Amino acid sequence: MKFTINWLYQYIDFDLSAQELADRLTMAGLEVDAVDELYPDLSGIVVARIVSVTSHPNADRLVVCRVDDGVGERQVVCGAPNARAGMITALATPGTMMPGGFKIKPSKIRGESSDGMLCSASELGIGGGKEGIMDLAEGLIVGQPLTEALELSDTLVEVDLTPNRPDCASVIGLAREVGGFTGGRMHPPVTEDDSDQGQGCSDFTVEVLDSTACPRYAARLIRGVTIGPSPWWLQRLLLAVGLRPINNVVDITNFVMLEYGQPLHAFDFGKLAGGTIRVRKAVPDEKLTTLDGVERELDSEMLLICDGAQPVAVAGVMGGGNSEVDSATVDILLESACFDPVSVRRTARQLKLSTDSSYRFERGVDPLGCGRALARATQLVLELAGGASVPGGVDLKGGLRDGSVISLRAERCSSLLGMPLTTGRIKELLESIEIFCVEEEAQPLLVTPPSFRVDLEREVDLIEEVARLIGYNDIPISLPTVPLNFSEKDPDRILRQRVARLMTAQGFNEAINYSFVSPRHFDQLGLADDDGLRQTVRLMNPLGEDQSVMRTMLLPGLLDNLKRNINHQTPDIRLFEIGKVFHPGDAPLPTEEIHLSAVHSGRKFPGSPVYHFGHETVDFYDIKAAITGLLDELRLADVAFVANGQVPVYGDSDLCLALVVDGKSVGFCGRMLPEVLRKFGIKTDVYVCEVNLTALEQASTRPKVFKQLAKFPSVRWDLAMLVPSDIPGESIINLIKEAGGDIFERCEIFDVYQGKNIDSGWKSIAVAITYRSSTQTLDDVTVGQVHQKVIDLIGARCGGKLREG
């Protein structure tokens, strides 16, 4: 929004420099982008009168003018086609430095002396577009400096408005804001009585077919106007803000739009078929050539202004060329309406046409301001274009709604701003910008936002207005009093943090994926139609089919991450994710559980020299070790690895273990089936796990145990046993612990073998057993006796036997 300081002075009294005003506006939330002097230095240029004009004796296109500059007469050679005797114009006297950078000097042009230069507006940098020297109004004082005569000492201010402040897209709206923080007195334009505006007029009719898209439509007919150029004061203001003067009627509609923030449009009434205005939506294949000369295709969502036969304007955006005001216009119909912001915004975007009118309608204009703007435009047309206003007018208000009432508490305002404020002070501040209370003595204050403030909806909006009017810099700085109450610890958050640290310590990197996934993952995993994991929560407004349901497991997201890394030549991957999964239930909201999932693929020791570790790849024991380490660090006592347990269909049953707590499966770890991996575009072995951490929390924890440092040496004995192949290694270890008694310290499986020299259905397990006594040094006899008990117990319980050879 652009305005000039002198223009603002017409509506508000204030005593601030241009820069001070810009600073105050910015601090009030209306950011000023630029403050510029509007006109160049025009010293030496005066108002002059052409006394006579004669042809140049030596040039066909030049004339010799006798010019009165207020001091005397001088001769000036001029090439302007509009120079005439009696004309008031601008004269640059010798010694004047022109805006173009050249200095005026006495000279001879084709043999005739020229003592100065008669100037056009473009040569002076105050306008352009018309040929010839300036044709100034009668009544100006000859010899007066042009800057004083035309009030060319002014400053342009440009404000960058936020979309929620359409009321400030007008000079009067900005004046209201200035009055709020300066206390200056407002003096808006005084218009004639328009009480007959809504009484109807027999000369024309208006019909609104969509009151939602057009809640108010007002119009007035003026007959007998004379179309011509606007006076200089009007042209000057329009040029200052970047608008091109066209003619007096069109310029008036643009001026009132800038003055009140209410776009208007003037139709040539003689071009309106049937003297009728109909506001309706477009019909298929309808077209309109707008004022910019472009034929535009319209669709059924666009609101149009039509006469009795055809469209004559795109509502809120631009008028049509078939009803524009031109030099032959005699009667005009002035329109002042309120259009739905959403409708105008959609239309402007589809037509790729942004105008000053659409800018304001898109943000919302004051529905109660239509009448004031129409009365002001009528007044100016009668003053500058003549004619007579036809009694009566149309003002249809089918879609207007009553304003809401907002309750404002003084104590709440004081609390948020950190300073004491009384009800009276708050009321005084709000009324300075025309925000009035419904009841004078009400507690709390009952405030009805003015119709031009579409952004005021809640109590906090009014408190923000109070803060703006006080001045953000004038609100005292105070430290808040905060009670030192510590919130309760969130066990879920603590568990997630512990698990994340433990997984990271084991070399895994954390991934974070969307909770919205694609149902196709269930098909890729080969889940049965009745599998519980397929029971998902579907989104009502998904971004796409790939993110249409809430996830019931974390693994598919990690597999997608793995594929992406492999495709980018990063095959050695250790990823984990901790996140929520969602299952529908009887409650309105889905059941949420926290899961841990991990994927492990590629080389076992990535980045290590090949001559040290070769190309050894990860295997089942790596993923199992990660989970075992996690369980050990969490000191969970009741979690067991179970072979041939509840293993998912996408896992290799020979290389998968279920995690069981109190007989209930809470997860698994192992190798994924290659055929499933191929559906994800992965061609390498992948070892995975998924654990329900929410269920895992139910497992009891082992107490911390502290042991005295050993005083006596340990003894290691190795043992190789043949056992049935379906006996898990954990069972063997438990039997060794049982038989080892007090001197058992630990044992480790270091070899498992099936193959040559081993009967079918059997396997060889080699175990390193460490014995130590807390009271004495062990001898071979004592260890041998216990070692034999181990062999006997394994044989009795599992049918195992000592491997020979």
C-alpha positions in Angstrom: 0.0 0.0 0.0 1.4 3.3 -1.1 0.4 6.8 0.1 2.0 10.3 0.4 2.4 12.3 3.6 0.4 15.2 2.2 -2.4 12.9 1.3 -2.4 11.4 4.8 -2.5 15.0 6.3 -5.9 15.4 4.6 -7.5 12.9 7.1 -5.5 13.1 10.3 -3.6 15.7 12.3 -0.1 14.5 13.4 3.3 16.0 14.1 5.8 13.4 12.9 8.4 13.5 10.2 8.2 10.9 7.4 10.8 8.7 9.0 9.3 9.0 12.5 5.9 8.0 11.0 7.5 5.1 9.2 9.1 3.9 12.5 5.8 4.2 14.4 3.9 2.3 11.8 6.4 -0.5 11.7 6.3 -0.8 15.5 2.5 -0.9 15.3 2.7 -4.0 13.0 2.5 -2.2 9.7 5.9 -2.7 8.2 7.2 0.2 6.1 9.3 -0.9 3.1 10.3 2.4 1.7 10.3 6.2 2.4 11.2 8.2 -0.7 11.0 11.8 -1.7 8.4 11.8 -4.4 9.6 14.5 -6.8 13.0 15.7 -8.0 14.4 19.2 -7.3 12.6 21.6 -9.5 14.3 24.8 -8.4 14.3 27.4 -11.2 11.1 26.1 -12.8 8.2 28.5 -12.6 4.6 28.9 -13.7 4.4 30.9 -17.0 1.8 32.1 -19.5 2.3 32.0 -23.2 1.5 35.4 -24.6 1.8 34.7 -28.3 2.8 31.9 -30.6 4.3 32.4 -34.1 5.8 30.0 -36.6 9.5 29.6 -36.6 10.9 31.2 -39.8 13.5 28.4 -40.4 11.8 25.3 -39.1 8.4 23.8 -39.9 7.9 21.9 -36.6 9.1 24.7 -34.3 7.3 27.8 -33.0 8.5 30.9 -31.3 6.6 31.8 -28.1 6.5 35.0 -26.1 6.3 33.9 -22.5 5.4 35.9 -19.3 7.4 34.5 -16.3 5.9 36.9 -13.8 8.9 39.3 -14.1 8.8 40.1 -17.7 8.5 38.5 -21.1 11.1 36.4 -22.8 11.3 34.5 -26.1 11.4 30.7 -26.0 11.6 28.3 -29.0 9.3 25.3 -28.6 8.5 22.1 -30.5 5.4 21.1 -28.6 2.3 20.6 -30.8 -0.1 21.9 -28.1 1.6 25.3 -27.4 -1.0 28.1 -27.7 -1.5 31.6 -26.7 -2.9 32.0 -23.2 -1.7 28.6 -22.1 -0.5 28.2 -18.5 2.6 26.0 -18.5 5.9 25.3 -16.8 9.1 27.3 -17.7 12.6 26.3 -16.9 14.6 29.5 -16.7 18.3 29.7 -17.7 20.6 28.2 -15.0 18.1 25.5 -14.1 19.5 21.9 -13.7 16.9 19.6 -15.2 16.1 16.1 -13.7 17.6 14.6 -16.8 21.0 16.0 -15.8 21.4 18.9 -18.3 21.5 22.7 -17.6 19.3 25.2 -19.3 21.3 27.9 -21.1 20.3 30.8 -23.4 20.8 29.6 -27.0 19.9 30.1 -30.6 17.8 27.4 -32.3 17.7 27.6 -36.1 18.7 31.3 -35.9 16.1 32.3 -33.2 17.1 33.0 -29.6 15.6 30.9 -26.9 15.8 32.1 -23.3 14.6 29.0 -21.4 12.6 25.9 -22.0 8.9 25.1 -21.9 8.6 21.7 -20.1 6.5 18.6 -20.4 5.6 16.5 -17.3 7.9 13.7 -18.3 10.8 16.1 -18.7 10.2 17.2 -15.1 9.9 13.6 -13.8 6.4 14.2 -12.5 4.3 12.2 -15.0 4.3 11.2 -18.6 2.3 9.5 -21.3 1.0 12.6 -22.9 2.6 14.6 -25.7 3.4 18.3 -25.4 4.2 20.7 -22.7 2.3 20.9 -19.4 -1.2 22.4 -19.7 -1.8 23.8 -16.2 -5.1 25.0 -14.8 -6.1 28.6 -14.9 -5.8 30.5 -11.7 -2.2 29.6 -10.9 0.0 32.6 -10.2 2.4 33.4 -13.0 6.0 33.4 -11.7 5.2 31.2 -8.8 7.7 28.3 -8.3 6.2 25.2 -9.9 6.8 23.1 -6.7 4.6 25.5 -4.7 2.0 25.9 -7.3 1.5 22.1 -7.8 2.4 21.0 -4.3 5.2 18.9 -5.5 7.0 18.7 -2.2 5.8 15.3 -0.8 7.1 12.0 0.5 6.0 8.6 -0.7 5.6 5.8 2.0 5.2 2.2 1.0 3.7 -0.2 3.6 4.0 -4.0 3.3 0.6 -5.2 4.6 0.0 -8.6 6.0 -3.1 -10.4 4.7 -5.0 -10.0 7.9 -5.1 -6.2 7.7 -7.2 -5.3 4.6 -8.5 -2.2 6.5 -5.1 -0.6 6.0 -5.2 -1.0 2.2 -6.7 2.6 2.3 -5.4 6.0 3.3 -8.3 6.5 5.7 -7.5 3.1 7.3 -3.9 4.2 7.8 -5.0 7.5 9.1 -7.1 5.6 11.7 -4.0 3.7 12.8 -1.9 6.9 13.0 -4.6 8.5 15.2 -4.5 5.5 17.5 -0.8 6.0 18.4 -0.6 9.8 18.1 -4.0 10.8 19.4 -4.5 13.0 16.4 -7.9 14.1 15.3 -9.5 12.4 12.3 -11.4 14.4 9.7 -12.7 12.1 7.0 -14.3 13.4 3.8 -17.8 14.9 4.3 -20.2 13.5 1.8 -23.7 14.6 0.9 -26.8 12.8 2.3 -27.3 9.4 0.7 -30.3 8.2 2.7 -32.2 7.5 -0.5 -29.5 5.0 -1.6 -31.5 1.8 -1.0 -34.9 3.1 -2.1 -34.6 1.8 -5.6 -34.5 3.5 -9.0 -36.9 3.0 -11.9 -34.2 3.7 -14.4 -32.3 0.4 -13.8 -32.6 -2.9 -12.0 -30.2 -5.1 -10.1 -30.6 -8.8 -9.4 -28.1 -10.8 -7.2 -28.5 -14.5 -7.9 -25.8 -15.6 -5.4 -25.9 -13.7 -2.1 -23.2 -15.8 -0.6 -20.6 -14.8 -3.3 -22.0 -11.2 -3.3 -23.5 -10.3 0.1 -23.9 -6.6 -0.8 -24.3 -4.8 -4.1 -25.0 -1.0 -4.3 -25.3 1.1 -7.4 -26.2 4.6 -8.4 -26.9 6.2 -11.8 -25.5 9.5 -12.9 -26.6 11.1 -16.1 -25.1 13.8 -18.3 -21.4 13.5 -17.3 -18.6 15.0 -19.3 -15.6 12.7 -19.8 -12.3 14.5 -19.8 -8.9 14.6 -18.1 -8.8 14.8 -14.3 -7.6 17.9 -12.5 -3.9 18.0 -11.6 -4.4 17.3 -7.9 -6.2 14.0 -8.7 -3.7 13.0 -11.4 -0.8 13.8 -9.0 -2.1 11.5 -6.3 -2.7 8.6 -8.7 0.7 9.1 -10.3 2.4 9.2 -6.9 1.2 5.7 -6.1 1.9 4.2 -9.5 -1.6 4.4 -11.2 -2.0 5.8 -14.7 -4.6 8.6 -15.0 -7.2 7.6 -17.7 -10.2 10.0 -17.4 -12.0 11.8 -14.7 -14.6 9.1 -14.0 -12.2 6.2 -13.9 -9.7 8.2 -11.9 -12.4 8.9 -9.3 -13.1 5.2 -8.9 -9.4 4.5 -8.4 -9.0 7.4 -6.0 -11.9 6.4 -3.8 -10.6 2.8 -3.8 -7.3 4.1 -2.4 -9.1 6.5 -0.1 -11.6 4.1 1.5 -10.2 0.6 0.5 -13.4 -0.1 -1.3 -13.0 -1.0 -5.0 -15.6 0.6 -7.3 -16.4 0.3 -11.0 -18.1 2.6 -13.4 -20.1 1.2 -16.3 -21.2 3.1 -19.4 -24.9 2.9 -18.8 -25.7 3.3 -22.4 -23.8 0.1 -23.1 -25.8 -2.0 -20.6 -28.5 -4.0 -22.4 -31.9 -3.4 -20.9 -30.5 -1.1 -18.1 -30.1 -4.3 -16.0 -27.4 -5.7 -13.7 -27.4 -9.4 -12.9 -24.8 -10.9 -10.5 -24.5 -14.6 -11.3 -22.0 -17.4 -11.9 -20.7 -18.0 -15.4 -22.2 -20.6 -17.7 -20.1 -23.2 -19.7 -18.1 -21.8 -22.6 -18.8 -18.2 -21.7 -16.1 -15.6 -22.6 -15.4 -12.0 -21.8 -12.9 -9.5 -23.2 -11.6 -7.6 -20.2 -10.4 -4.0 -20.1 -6.8 -5.1 -20.8 -8.0 -6.4 -24.2 -7.6 -10.1 -23.4 -10.4 -12.5 -24.2 -10.8 -14.7 -21.1 -12.5 -18.1 -20.8 -14.8 -18.3 -17.8 -15.9 -21.4 -15.8 -18.9 -22.1 -13.7 -17.2 -21.1 -10.4 -16.5 -17.5 -11.5 -18.9 -14.7 -10.4 -19.8 -12.3 -13.1 -21.6 -8.9 -13.4 -23.9 -9.1 -16.4 -26.3 -6.9 -18.2 -29.5 -8.1 -19.8 -27.6 -10.0 -22.5 -24.0 -10.7 -21.6 -21.2 -10.5 -19.0 -19.8 -7.0 -18.5 -17.3 -7.6 -15.7 -15.6 -10.3 -13.7 -16.8 -9.6 -10.2 -14.0 -8.2 -8.0 -11.3 -8.6 -10.6 -11.7 -6.5 -13.8 -14.4 -4.9 -15.9 -15.2 -5.8 -19.5 -14.3 -3.8 -22.5 -17.9 -3.9 -23.7 -19.0 -1.5 -21.0 -16.0 0.7 -20.3 -16.3 4.5 -19.9 -14.8 6.4 -22.8 -14.9 9.9 -24.3 -18.4 9.2 -25.7 -19.9 8.2 -22.4 -22.8 10.3 -21.2 -24.5 8.3 -18.4 -22.6 6.1 -15.9 -23.6 3.5 -13.4 -21.4 3.4 -10.3 -21.0 0.0 -8.6 -19.9 -0.5 -5.0 -20.1 -4.1 -3.9 -18.8 -6.7 -1.4 -17.7 -10.0 -2.9 -16.7 -13.2 -1.2 -12.9 -13.3 -0.7 -12.6 -17.0 -1.6 -14.5 -16.6 -4.8 -12.4 -13.6 -5.9 -9.2 -15.3 -5.0 -10.1 -18.5 -6.9 -11.2 -16.5 -10.0 -8.0 -14.3 -10.0 -5.8 -17.3 -9.7 -7.6 -19.2 -12.5 -7.5 -16.1 -14.8 -3.9 -15.4 -13.7 -5.0 -11.8 -13.3 -4.2 -9.8 -10.2 -5.5 -6.2 -9.9 -5.8 -3.6 -7.2 -9.4 -4.5 -6.8 -8.8 -8.3 -6.5 -6.0 -7.6 -4.0 -8.5 -5.9 -1.6 -11.5 -8.2 -2.2 -9.3 -11.3 -1.6 -8.4 -10.0 1.8 -11.9 -8.8 2.6 -13.4 -5.4 2.3 -15.7 -3.6 4.8 -19.3 -4.7 3.9 -20.6 -1.7 5.7 -18.3 0.7 3.8 -19.9 0.2 0.4 -22.4 3.0 0.9 -19.8 5.5 2.1 -17.5 4.9 -0.8 -20.4 5.1 -3.3 -21.5 8.4 -1.8 -18.0 9.8 -2.0 -17.5 8.7 -5.6 -20.9 10.2 -6.5 -19.9 13.5 -4.9 -16.6 13.6 -6.8 -18.2 12.7 -10.2 -20.7 15.5 -9.8 -17.9 17.9 -8.9 -15.4 16.9 -11.6 -17.5 15.5 -14.4 -20.8 17.3 -14.0 -24.1 15.6 -14.6 -26.9 14.8 -12.2 -27.4 11.9 -9.8 -30.7 10.1 -10.5 -32.8 10.1 -7.2 -32.7 6.8 -5.4 -30.4 3.9 -5.9 -30.0 0.2 -5.3 -28.5 -1.4 -2.2 -29.0 -5.1 -1.8 -27.8 -6.6 1.5 -28.9 -10.2 1.2 -25.8 -11.9 2.6 -24.6 -9.6 5.4 -24.2 -11.2 8.8 -24.3 -9.6 12.3 -21.0 -9.0 14.0 -19.9 -11.2 17.0 -19.3 -10.0 20.5 -15.9 -10.7 22.2 -15.5 -10.8 25.9 -12.3 -9.0 27.1 -11.0 -9.3 30.6 -8.8 -6.6 32.0 -6.9 -9.1 34.3 -6.2 -11.4 31.3 -4.9 -8.5 29.3 -2.6 -7.4 32.2 -1.4 -10.9 32.7 -0.4 -11.4 29.1 1.3 -8.0 28.7 3.0 -8.1 32.1 1.7 -4.7 33.2 -1.3 -3.4 35.1 -4.1 -2.1 32.9 -7.5 -0.9 34.0 -10.7 -1.4 32.1 -10.9 2.3 31.4 -7.4 2.4 29.9 -8.1 -0.6 27.7 -11.4 0.9 26.6 -9.7 4.2 25.8 -7.0 2.5 23.7 -9.5 0.4 21.7 -11.8 3.3 21.0 -8.9 5.3 19.5 -9.0 3.0 16.5 -12.8 2.8 16.5 -13.2 -0.5 18.4 -16.2 0.2 20.7 -17.8 -1.6 23.6 -21.3 -2.8 23.5 -22.0 -1.9 27.1 -20.2 1.0 28.8 -20.0 -0.5 32.3 -19.9 -4.3 31.5 -17.4 -6.4 33.3 -15.6 -8.0 31.4 -15.7 -5.6 28.4 -18.1 -6.7 25.7 -16.5 -5.7 22.4 -18.1 -5.8 18.9 -15.2 -5.6 16.3 -15.9 -3.0 13.6 -16.9 -4.4 10.3 -13.6 -3.3 8.7 -11.5 -5.4 11.1 -12.0 -8.9 9.8 -9.0 -10.2 11.8 -10.5 -9.7 15.2 -12.1 -13.0 16.3 -10.8 -13.8 19.9 -9.9 -12.1 23.1 -6.2 -12.5 22.4 -6.7 -10.5 19.2 -8.0 -7.6 21.2 -5.1 -7.9 23.7 -2.7 -7.7 20.7 -4.4 -4.4 19.7 -3.9 -3.0 23.2 -0.2 -4.0 23.0 0.2 -2.3 19.6 -1.4 0.9 20.8 0.6 1.0 23.9 3.8 0.4 21.9 5.8 -2.7 22.1 8.8 -0.7 23.2 6.8 0.9 26.0 5.7 -2.4 27.6 8.0 -2.8 30.6 10.3 -5.8 30.7 9.5 -8.1 33.6 10.7 -11.6 34.4 7.8 -14.1 34.8 7.3 -15.8 38.1 7.5 -19.5 37.3 6.8 -22.1 40.0 9.6 -24.7 40.3 7.4 -27.7 39.8 9.0 -30.6 38.1 6.8 -32.6 35.8 6.5 -36.3 36.4 9.0 -38.4 34.5 7.6 -40.0 31.4 8.6 -43.7 31.5 7.9 -44.1 27.8 10.2 -41.3 26.9 12.9 -42.5 29.2 12.7 -46.1 27.8 12.9 -44.7 24.2 16.0 -42.7 25.1 17.7 -45.6 26.8 17.0 -48.0 23.9 18.2 -45.4 21.4 21.5 -44.9 23.3 22.1 -48.6 23.6 21.4 -49.3 19.9 23.6 -46.4 18.9 26.4 -47.7 21.1 26.2 -51.0 19.2 26.9 -49.2 15.9 23.4 -48.7 14.6 22.1 -45.4 13.1 18.6 -44.1 14.0 16.0 -43.6 11.2 12.8 -41.6 11.5 10.0 -42.5 9.1 6.5 -41.2 8.5 3.7 -42.9 10.5 1.7 -42.9 7.3 2.5 -45.9 5.1 1.2 -47.8 2.0 -1.1 -50.9 2.3 1.0 -52.5 -0.5 3.7 -53.3 2.2 1.5 -56.0 3.6 1.3 -57.7 0.2 5.1 -57.4 -0.2 5.5 -59.1 3.2 3.1 -61.9 2.2 0.8 -61.3 5.1 -2.5 -63.3 5.1 -5.7 -61.5 4.5 -6.8 -62.1 8.1 -3.4 -61.1 9.6 -3.9 -58.6 12.5 -1.2 -56.4 11.0 -3.5 -55.7 8.1 -6.1 -54.1 10.4 -5.1 -50.5 9.9 -6.4 -47.0 10.7 -7.1 -45.4 7.3 -6.7 -41.6 6.9 -9.7 -39.6 5.8 -7.5 -37.1 3.7 -4.3 -38.9 2.8 -1.5 -37.2 0.8 -1.6 -40.2 -1.5 -2.1 -43.9 -1.6 1.6 -44.4 -0.4 0.6 -42.6 2.8 -3.0 -43.7 3.3 -2.9 -45.8 6.5 -1.3 -45.6 9.9 1.5 -48.1 10.3 1.1 -51.3 12.3 4.8 -52.2 12.2 8.1 -50.3 11.6 9.9 -52.8 9.5 8.6 -51.8 6.0 9.9 -48.3 6.5 13.4 -49.5 7.4 13.4 -51.9 4.3 12.6 -48.9 2.1 15.5 -47.0 3.8 17.8 -50.0 3.2 16.9 -50.2 -0.5 17.5 -46.5 -0.9 21.0 -46.8 0.7 21.9 -49.8 -1.4 20.8 -48.0 -4.6 23.2 -45.2 -3.5 26.0 -47.7 -3.2 25.9 -47.9 0.6 25.3 -51.6 1.2 26.7 -51.9 4.7 23.7 -50.8 6.8 22.8 -50.8 10.4 19.6 -48.9 11.0 17.1 -48.9 13.8 13.9 -47.0 14.5 11.9 -46.4 17.7 8.3 -45.2 17.0 4.7 -45.7 17.5 2.5 -48.2 15.7 -1.3 -48.0 15.6 -4.1 -50.6 15.8 -7.8 -49.9 15.5 -9.9 -50.8 18.6 -13.3 -50.2 20.2 -12.3 -46.8 21.5 -12.6 -43.7 19.3 -8.9 -43.4 19.1 -6.5 -46.2 17.9 -4.4 -48.2 20.3 -0.7 -47.0 20.3 2.3 -49.1 21.0 6.0 -48.3 21.0 8.1 -50.6 18.8 11.8 -51.0 18.1 12.8 -52.3 14.7 16.3 -52.8 13.2 17.8 -54.0 10.0 21.4 -55.3 9.5 23.0 -56.0 6.1 26.3 -56.0 4.3 29.8 -56.5 5.7 30.3 -57.4 9.3 33.2 -54.9 9.7 32.6 -52.1 7.1 35.5 -49.8 6.6 38.0 -52.3 7.9 41.0 -53.5 5.8 40.1 -56.5 3.7 43.4 -58.3 4.6 42.3 -58.2 8.3 38.6 -59.2 8.1 38.1 -60.3 4.5 34.6 -60.0 3.1 32.8 -61.5 6.1 29.1 -60.5 6.1 26.7 -60.2 8.9 24.7 -63.2 10.0 22.0 -64.2 12.4 24.2 -64.0 15.5 24.9 -60.3 14.9 21.3 -59.3 15.1 20.7 -61.6 18.0 23.7 -60.2 19.8 22.3 -56.7 19.3 19.0 -57.7 21.0 20.8 -59.7 23.7 23.0 -56.7 24.5 20.0 -54.5 24.7 18.1 -56.9 27.0 21.2 -57.3 29.2 21.6 -53.6 29.6 18.0 -53.2 30.4 18.4 -56.0 32.9 15.2 -57.7 31.8 14.9 -61.1 33.5 11.8 -62.8 32.0 12.6 -62.5 28.3 13.5 -65.7 26.5 14.5 -66.5 22.9 12.4 -69.3 21.6 13.1 -71.3 18.5 10.2 -72.6 16.4 8.1 -70.0 18.1 5.8 -67.4 16.7 7.9 -66.3 13.7 6.4 -64.0 11.0 5.7 -65.4 7.6 8.4 -63.2 6.0 11.1 -64.6 8.3 13.3 -67.7 7.6 12.0 -70.2 10.2 15.4 -71.9 10.4 17.1 -68.6 11.3 14.5 -66.8 13.4 13.9 -66.6 17.1 10.8 -65.3 18.9 11.1 -63.1 22.0 8.7 -64.3 24.7 7.6 -62.7 27.9 5.4 -64.8 30.2 4.5 -67.1 27.3 3.5 -64.2 25.0 5.5 -63.2 21.9 6.7 -59.6 22.1 8.9 -59.7 19.0 11.4 -61.6 16.8 14.8 -61.5 15.3 16.3 -63.3 12.4 16.8 -63.5 8.7 14.2 -62.4 6.2 13.2 -64.7 3.3 15.0 -63.7 0.1 11.8 -63.9 -2.0 10.2 -61.3 0.3 13.3 -59.0 0.1 13.1 -59.2 -3.7 9.6 -57.7 -3.6 11.2 -54.7 -1.9 14.0 -54.5 -4.5 16.7 -55.9 -2.2 19.0 -58.7 -3.4 21.2 -59.2 -0.4 20.7 -61.0 2.9 19.0 -58.9 5.6 18.7 -59.7 9.3 16.0 -57.8 11.1 14.2 -57.5 14.4 11.0 -56.0 15.7 10.3 -55.7 19.4 7.2 -54.4 21.2 8.8 -52.1 23.8 5.4 -51.4 25.4 5.0 -55.1 26.1 8.7 -55.5 27.0 8.2 -53.0 29.8 6.0 -55.6 31.6 9.0 -57.9 32.0 10.6 -57.8 35.5 14.1 -56.5 35.9 17.0 -58.2 37.6 18.4 -56.4 40.6 21.9 -55.0 40.4 24.3 -57.5 41.9 27.8 -56.5 43.1 30.5 -59.2 43.4 33.8 -59.2 45.2 36.8 -59.4 43.0 38.0 -63.0 42.6 40.8 -64.1 44.8 41.4 -67.4 43.2 42.2 -68.4 39.6 39.7 -69.7 37.1 39.9 -73.0 35.1 38.5 -73.4 31.6 37.4 -76.7 30.3 36.0 -77.3 26.8 33.2 -79.7 26.1 31.8 -81.0 22.7 28.4 -82.7 22.9 26.3 -84.4 20.3 22.6 -83.4 20.8 19.5 -83.6 18.7 19.4 -80.8 16.2 16.1 -79.4 17.6 17.7 -78.7 21.0 18.4 -74.9 21.3 21.8 -73.8 22.5 20.2 -71.9 25.4 18.9 -75.2 26.9 22.4 -76.6 26.9 23.7 -73.5 28.7 21.0 -73.7 31.3 21.8 -77.4 32.0 25.5 -76.5 32.4 24.6 -73.8 34.9 22.5 -76.2 36.8 25.1 -78.9 37.0 28.0 -76.5 37.6 26.7 -75.5 41.0 28.8 -73.0 43.1 32.0 -73.2 41.0 30.3 -72.4 37.7 31.2 -68.9 36.4 30.3 -68.7 32.8 30.1 -70.6 29.5 30.2 -69.7 25.8 29.2 -71.7 22.7 32.1 -71.4 20.3 31.1 -73.9 17.6 28.0 -75.6 16.2 28.5 -78.2 13.5 26.2 -80.3 11.3 27.5 -82.3 8.4 30.1 -84.9 7.7 30.6 -87.5 10.4 27.5 -86.3 12.2 24.3 -88.4 12.0 21.3 -86.8 10.5 19.1 -85.1 13.0 22.0 -84.4 15.3 24.4 -81.5 15.8 27.7 -80.9 17.6 27.8 -78.1 20.1 31.2 -77.1 21.5 31.2 -75.1 24.8 33.9 -73.3 26.8 33.1 -73.6 30.5 34.8 -71.5 33.1 35.0 -72.7 36.7 36.1 -70.7 39.7 35.8 -71.2 43.5 35.4 -68.3 45.9 37.1 -70.2 48.7 40.0 -72.2 47.2 42.1 -72.9 44.2 40.4 -75.6 42.1 42.2 -78.8 41.4 41.6 -81.2 38.4 39.8 -83.7 40.6 37.2 -81.2 41.8 36.7 -79.8 38.3 36.5 -83.2 36.7 33.8 -84.3 39.1 31.6 -81.3 38.3 32.4 -81.6 34.6 31.2 -85.1 34.6 27.9 -84.0 36.2 27.5 -81.6 33.3 27.9 -84.4 30.8 25.6 -86.7 32.7 22.8 -84.0 33.0 22.9 -83.2 29.3 22.7 -86.9 28.5 19.8 -87.4 30.9 17.8 -84.3 29.9 18.5 -84.1 26.1 19.8 -87.5 25.2 23.1 -85.9 24.4 26.5 -87.7 24.4 30.1 -86.8 24.4 31.6 -86.3 21.0 34.6 -88.4 20.4 37.5 -87.9 18.1 
